[in-house]
Amino acid sequence: MEDLKNLLERYMEFVPHEEIKRRLDKFTDSMNVDIALIGYPPDIYYLAGTKQEGWLIVSKDGKYVFACIKSPNRAKVETPIEVVPIRSLKDIPKVISDMGVKYESAATENDVLGWETVNKIRELLKVDITNISPTIREIKSIKSEWELRIMKRSADIVKAGYEKFKEELREGLTEVELQSLCLLEMRKVGHEAGEYMRGGRFDGFLGYVISGFAGAIPSYANAPLHGIGLSPAIPTGPSFKRIEKGEPIIFDFFGTYMGYLVDMTRTAGLSPLPKEAMEAHRVTIDIHNWLRENLKAGIDAQEIYNGVLSIVEKSRYKEYFMGYGEIKVNFIGHGVGTEINEYPFITKGLSMELKENMVVAIEPKFLLPGIGAVGVENTYIVTKRGGAVLTDAEEDLFIK
């Protein structure tokens, strides 16, 4: 049988070795502890290029090993880092000893690993364990040229889904049926549908097709849109509601390729649409025109937030911007990459400098009670000249 490396290389692309080396160098330069144990899958993937089960061990002096539980043979193909097979977390002290690393301080991802796991690491290493996640998130926030190329592929995937959405949109189709047609089209061109939200919930997200009044239904997620969902177990997203004429219909999907996601929302409808929906949608277009000019490296995220609100304040629908009542949220944008909620955040009261090659999804939406939701979401690259749109599908309201 063909060896595993050659077999996998026939069907997939790997994270370049030089990309991994650059990230690890940046990480070790930023570490404020002697040793870090990375166990959260998106962080392992970012720093090692594999999502096999195990622990990435990184020392401040530039030594690193991937202690792999399953599958070490595949991990050896996917990562340039030395792979050491282990049976469980209990083997970690021996691996560190074999690395020749002496330590007095250690850290792991306290925000996403359970208390029991963090406490076990503390007992095994016999030192206090601090949180290394802010360091990782800061490094992940600025994308390399390779990452931007991959994210462009993700954007092409979600655009393909939107073209299918426009083609198949018709009266009587259920939200779930239309979502499934879009998802199938995206899967054909490489959509992975594997999104992570750090420290949060995003149950069963396969993309939203939400129509009419369902666009203003409340639920648990820290997001403006929810939808009805299929049951109390997954109380968000599309439902068996049938699409009707005269209601706004939301297409809100991630496109994901090689673990990197982009976020895009568009609004459509079967003629005629309510005047309120069309007017509110126009405001979201104005916002994105402003973002193209102002989403520049060096600006503070709070300035972007305030600038968007200044446009919204002139609208008669400002009361319904990003929700209303209990479902109103106080953010308008979030960084994306290997997770849904990376740095930077565009939210009320948060100061954060936007840097060149940060990637942020900005999602101005209006939720109109009894009518539904309208909005446009784009994923932007922050540049010196303004926001460069990755999700460059037609933004205008699509009326069929």
C-alpha positions in Angstrom: 0.0 0.0 0.0 1.1 3.5 -0.8 2.7 5.2 2.3 0.5 7.5 4.3 2.3 10.7 3.4 2.0 10.2 -0.3 -1.6 9.0 0.0 -2.7 12.1 2.0 -0.8 14.5 -0.3 -2.8 13.3 -3.2 -6.0 14.7 -1.6 -5.1 17.6 0.7 -2.9 20.6 1.2 -0.8 20.9 4.4 0.1 24.0 6.4 3.6 25.0 5.0 6.5 24.1 7.3 7.9 27.7 7.2 4.4 28.9 8.3 4.6 26.7 11.4 8.1 27.8 12.1 7.2 31.5 11.9 4.3 31.1 14.3 6.3 29.1 16.8 9.1 31.7 16.8 6.5 34.4 17.3 4.9 32.5 20.1 8.1 31.7 22.0 9.2 35.3 21.7 5.9 36.3 23.4 5.7 33.7 26.1 6.0 34.9 29.7 6.4 31.4 31.2 9.0 28.7 30.9 6.7 26.1 29.3 3.2 26.0 27.7 0.9 23.1 27.1 -1.5 23.6 24.2 -4.5 21.3 24.2 -7.3 23.2 22.5 -7.6 21.8 18.9 -7.7 25.2 17.0 -4.6 26.3 18.8 -2.7 23.0 18.2 -3.6 23.3 14.5 -2.5 26.9 14.4 0.9 26.2 16.0 1.6 22.7 14.7 -0.5 22.2 11.6 -2.4 19.2 12.8 -5.6 18.5 14.8 -4.7 15.0 15.9 -5.4 14.5 19.6 -2.6 15.4 22.0 -0.6 18.2 23.6 1.7 20.6 22.0 4.5 21.3 24.5 6.5 24.5 23.9 9.3 25.9 25.9 10.4 29.5 26.2 13.9 28.6 24.9 12.4 27.3 21.6 12.0 23.6 22.1 8.7 22.0 21.1 7.2 18.5 20.8 3.8 17.3 19.9 2.8 14.6 22.5 0.2 12.7 20.5 -2.5 10.4 21.8 -4.2 9.6 18.5 -3.1 9.3 15.7 0.7 9.8 16.0 1.4 8.3 12.5 -0.9 10.8 10.9 0.4 13.6 13.0 3.9 12.9 11.7 2.7 13.5 8.2 0.8 16.7 9.0 3.3 18.6 11.2 7.0 19.3 10.9 7.3 19.2 14.7 8.7 16.1 16.4 5.8 13.7 17.4 6.1 11.6 20.5 3.3 9.0 21.1 1.7 9.1 24.5 -1.2 7.3 26.2 -2.6 10.1 28.3 -1.9 13.4 30.0 -0.1 11.5 32.7 2.9 10.9 30.3 3.5 14.7 29.9 6.1 15.1 32.7 8.3 12.4 31.2 8.1 14.0 27.7 9.1 17.4 29.2 12.0 15.7 31.0 13.1 14.0 27.8 13.1 17.4 26.1 15.6 18.6 28.6 13.4 21.5 29.7 13.7 22.9 33.2 10.7 25.0 34.3 9.4 27.1 37.2 6.4 28.4 35.5 3.8 27.0 33.1 0.6 27.9 31.3 -2.2 26.4 29.3 -5.5 27.6 27.8 -7.4 28.1 31.0 -10.3 29.8 29.2 -11.3 26.7 27.1 -10.0 23.7 28.9 -12.1 22.3 31.8 -11.2 22.9 35.4 -10.5 19.2 35.9 -8.0 19.2 33.1 -6.2 22.4 34.2 -6.1 21.1 37.8 -4.6 17.8 36.6 -1.8 19.7 34.7 -1.2 21.7 37.9 -0.8 18.4 39.9 1.4 16.8 37.3 3.8 19.8 36.8 3.7 20.8 40.4 3.5 24.6 39.6 0.7 27.1 39.3 -0.8 27.2 35.8 -1.5 30.6 34.2 -3.6 31.3 31.1 -1.6 31.4 27.8 -4.7 32.1 25.6 -4.3 35.9 25.3 -0.8 35.4 23.9 -2.1 32.9 21.3 -5.1 35.1 20.3 -2.8 38.1 19.8 -0.5 36.2 17.5 -3.5 34.7 15.6 -5.1 38.1 15.0 -2.6 39.1 12.2 -2.8 36.9 9.2 0.1 35.9 6.9 -0.1 35.9 3.1 -0.7 32.2 3.2 -3.6 32.5 5.6 -5.1 35.3 3.4 -4.9 33.0 0.4 -6.7 30.2 2.2 -9.3 32.7 3.5 -9.9 33.8 -0.1 -10.7 30.2 -0.9 -13.1 30.1 2.0 -14.8 33.2 0.6 -15.2 31.6 -2.8 -16.9 28.7 -1.1 -19.5 30.8 0.6 -20.1 32.8 -2.6 -20.8 29.6 -4.4 -23.4 28.8 -1.7 -25.0 32.2 -2.2 -25.3 31.8 -6.0 -27.1 28.5 -5.3 -29.3 30.3 -2.8 -30.4 32.8 -5.5 -30.9 30.1 -8.1 -33.1 27.9 -5.9 -35.0 30.5 -3.9 -38.8 30.0 -4.5 -42.1 30.2 -2.6 -43.1 27.1 -0.6 -39.5 25.8 -0.1 -38.8 25.3 3.6 -35.8 27.1 5.2 -34.1 23.8 5.9 -34.6 22.7 2.3 -33.0 25.8 0.9 -30.2 25.7 3.5 -29.4 22.1 2.5 -29.2 23.0 -1.2 -26.7 25.8 -0.4 -24.7 23.6 1.9 -24.5 20.8 -0.6 -23.2 23.2 -3.2 -20.6 24.5 -0.8 -19.5 21.0 0.2 -18.9 20.2 -3.4 -16.3 22.9 -3.7 -14.5 22.2 -0.4 -16.5 23.6 2.5 -15.5 21.8 5.8 -18.4 23.0 8.0 -16.2 22.8 11.1 -16.4 26.1 13.0 -15.1 26.8 16.5 -16.2 29.5 18.9 -13.7 30.1 21.7 -15.4 29.8 25.0 -18.9 30.0 23.6 -21.8 28.0 22.0 -22.7 27.8 18.4 -24.7 24.6 18.3 -25.2 22.8 15.1 -24.4 25.7 12.8 -24.6 24.7 9.2 -25.6 28.1 7.8 -28.7 30.2 8.2 -31.6 30.5 5.8 -34.1 32.5 7.9 -37.3 34.0 6.4 -39.8 36.6 7.5 -40.8 36.9 11.2 -38.4 34.0 12.1 -35.6 36.5 11.6 -36.7 38.4 14.8 -37.2 35.3 17.0 -35.1 35.4 20.2 -32.8 32.6 21.4 -29.6 32.1 23.5 -26.8 32.9 21.1 -24.7 36.0 21.5 -25.6 37.1 17.9 -28.3 39.2 16.4 -29.8 36.4 14.3 -31.3 33.3 15.7 -34.2 31.8 13.8 -36.6 29.2 15.1 -34.5 26.1 14.8 -35.8 22.5 14.6 -36.2 21.8 18.3 -35.3 23.1 21.8 -32.1 21.0 21.5 -30.8 23.3 18.7 -33.0 26.4 19.2 -31.5 28.4 16.5 -31.2 28.4 12.7 -33.6 27.4 9.9 -36.8 25.6 10.6 -39.6 23.9 8.6 -41.2 27.3 8.1 -42.0 27.7 4.4 -40.7 30.7 2.4 -43.4 33.2 1.4 -43.7 36.2 -0.9 -43.3 39.6 0.6 -40.8 38.7 3.4 -37.0 39.3 3.7 -34.9 36.2 3.6 -31.5 36.0 5.2 -28.5 34.0 3.8 -25.9 33.8 6.6 -23.1 31.3 6.2 -19.5 30.6 7.0 -17.2 29.4 4.3 -14.5 27.2 5.8 -11.4 25.7 4.2 -8.3 24.3 5.8 -9.7 25.3 9.2 -10.1 29.0 8.2 -13.5 30.6 8.0 -15.0 33.7 6.6 -18.5 35.0 7.4 -21.0 36.5 5.0 -24.7 37.6 5.1 -26.9 38.7 2.3 -30.6 39.5 2.1 -33.2 38.5 -0.5 -36.9 38.2 -1.0 -39.7 37.3 -3.3 -41.4 40.4 -4.6 -42.9 42.6 -3.2 -40.9 43.3 -0.1 -42.0 45.7 2.7 -40.8 49.3 2.4 -39.3 49.1 5.9 -37.1 46.1 4.9 -35.8 47.8 1.8 -35.1 51.1 3.7 -33.3 49.4 6.5 -31.3 47.3 4.1 -30.1 50.5 2.4 -28.6 51.6 5.7 -26.4 48.5 5.8 -25.1 49.2 2.3 -24.2 52.7 3.4 -22.3 51.3 6.4 -20.3 48.9 4.2 -19.4 51.8 1.8 -18.1 53.7 4.8 -16.1 50.7 6.1 -14.3 50.3 2.8 -12.9 53.8 3.3 -12.3 53.7 7.1 -11.3 50.2 8.2 -7.6 51.2 8.1 -4.6 49.9 9.9 -3.9 52.1 12.9 -7.5 53.1 13.7 -9.0 52.1 17.0 -11.8 49.5 16.9 -13.9 51.9 19.0 -13.7 54.5 16.2 -15.2 52.0 13.8 -17.9 51.1 16.2 -18.8 54.8 16.8 -18.6 55.6 13.1 -21.1 52.8 12.2 -23.4 54.0 15.0 -23.3 57.6 13.6 -24.7 56.2 10.4 -27.4 54.2 12.2 -28.5 57.1 14.3 -29.7 58.9 11.2 -32.0 56.0 10.4 -35.6 55.7 11.5 -34.8 52.1 12.3 -32.0 52.7 14.8 -34.1 51.1 17.6 -33.9 47.8 15.7 -30.1 47.8 14.9 -28.5 44.5 16.0 -31.7 43.4 17.6 -34.2 44.9 20.0 -35.1 44.3 23.6 -33.7 41.1 25.0 -32.0 40.0 21.7 -30.1 43.2 21.1 -26.3 42.8 21.1 -23.6 45.4 21.6 -21.1 44.3 19.0 -21.1 44.8 15.2 -18.0 42.8 14.3 -15.6 40.1 15.3 -12.2 38.8 14.1 -12.3 35.5 12.1 -9.7 32.9 11.3 -9.5 29.4 12.8 -12.3 30.5 15.2 -15.5 32.5 14.9 -14.5 35.0 17.6 -10.9 36.0 17.2 -9.4 39.4 17.8 -10.2 42.1 17.0 -13.7 42.9 18.3 -15.8 45.8 17.1 -17.9 46.4 20.2 -19.1 49.0 22.6 -16.5 50.3 24.9 -13.6 48.2 23.7 -10.4 49.9 22.6 -8.2 47.8 20.3 -5.8 49.0 17.6 -6.6 47.6 14.2 -3.4 46.3 12.5 -2.6 45.5 8.9 -3.8 42.0 7.8 -6.2 41.6 10.7 -9.4 40.0 9.3 -12.7 41.0 10.7 -16.3 40.2 9.9 -18.6 43.2 10.3 -22.4 42.5 10.3 -24.8 45.4 10.5 -28.3 44.0 10.7 -31.8 45.2 11.6 -34.4 43.0 13.2 -37.8 44.4 12.4 -40.5 42.8 14.6 -43.3 41.1 12.5 -41.3 41.6 9.3 -37.9 39.9 9.8 -34.2 40.6 9.5 -32.2 42.4 6.9 -28.5 42.9 6.7 -25.2 42.6 4.9 -22.1 41.0 6.5 -18.7 41.1 4.9 -15.3 39.7 5.9 -12.6 42.4 5.5 -8.9 42.5 5.5 -7.6 45.5 7.4 -5.2 47.4 5.1 -3.4 50.8 5.1 -6.0 52.1 2.6 -9.2 50.7 4.1 -11.2 47.5 4.3 -10.5 45.0 1.5 -13.5 42.8 1.0 -12.9 39.0 0.9 -16.7 38.2 0.6 -17.2 40.2 -2.6 -20.6 38.7 -3.6 -23.2 41.3 -4.8 -24.4 43.2 -1.7 -27.6 44.7 -3.1 -31.0 43.3 -2.0 -31.8 40.4 -4.2 -35.4 40.4 -5.2 -36.8 37.6 -7.3 
